[in-house]
Amino acid sequence: MEKIDKILIINLGGIGDLLLSKPALKALRKKYPQAEIDMLTAHKVYEIACDFDFINRVFVFELEYGRKVSVFKMFGNFRVLTSLRSRKYDVAVNMRTLMSNKSAAKMKLMLSFIKPARSVGRDTEGRGNFFDMRVPESQQGRKCEMEYDIDTVKKLDVEVPTRGVYLEIPPEVEERVEIFFRKLNIKKEDIIVGIHPGGMPSRRWPIENFAEVIKKINISHRVKFIVTGSAEEKELAQRLVNLCGVKLINLAGKLTLKELAATIKKCAVFISNDTGPMHIAAVLEVPLVAIFGPGDIVRFDPRNIFKEAVVLYKKTDCAPCEKRGCEDLRCLKAITPLEVSNAVVRFLGSGAVK
């Protein structure tokens, strides 16, 4: 292997993708301790990526996930790519699956603009033939996403001896959340159940089912319920508040990513769809009830990180899929509120609900 002084990691996925890449990236840093290792990532994970002590600089590429990118953001993306091109990387490493011919064409165009000396990436169903060093990959996962990241850095002669995934929460963030909780009249002795009803629309368990779970738990347990979500999910969270007729503390849109992690850490149980906060709970080893629908469970099963997590999943012929929306939702509707409620109360240490 030729000398490598500058490496660009491209990881434009979500929270789970970023966290699962940690073992591979730590090993990459160990192999090339003197190299400048930069990362290009999405805005929604920037806050966490900046805490990776094995990364020198983090650059943000603006994505809209199914919506059209504004001219302003397109101009910002062009400036970022121009900056990356000027850094003259020895190698660029793409750590995401090429889900379609369109996404492969976009990655090829991005690399042709950045102009690294070499490129490494996933050859998903033959779409990655433009990479200099390729990792064969099927569309449907055959192993945990972490292992694909490890296979990718192995192309740079990197050995990855450990598989540990962790997330550090700065003390000042935990203190901020403590103060926030006191203002909300949440005491240290309170039992907190967290609910995350959002995520990609096709992966959202029906909001009425979440309301039913809250009602069932509220009858038999003295707990405080916290609803989490992004700023875009505030309306969804408020619908849940309106539906269940139980006092909920709605924190949707009120927390930074690190504050969300600190909040999840305080939960006795965290109930979540297949989305970023699910992975945060798994990494923090918080008792987790994950409601898994059309996502790729082989790649992203949270039990790959935290074996004690409870994952409710009903296989259907149309799963896994990458649809952003779905009118059918048969995979999610097959999971009942009673199943979720019973999983929650097992963590709370008491018998089944009715």
Beta strands, then each sheet from edge to edge (+ up, - down):
strand 1: 6-11
strand 2: 36-42
strand 3: 57-61
strand 4: 91-94
strand 5: 118-124
strand 6: 133-137
strand 7: 192-196
strand 8: 224-227
strand 9: 248-250
strand 10: 269-273
strand 11: 288-292
strand 12: 310-313
sheet 1: 3+ 2+ 1+ 4+ 5+ 6+
sheet 2: 9+ 8+ 7+ 10+ 11+ 12+
end
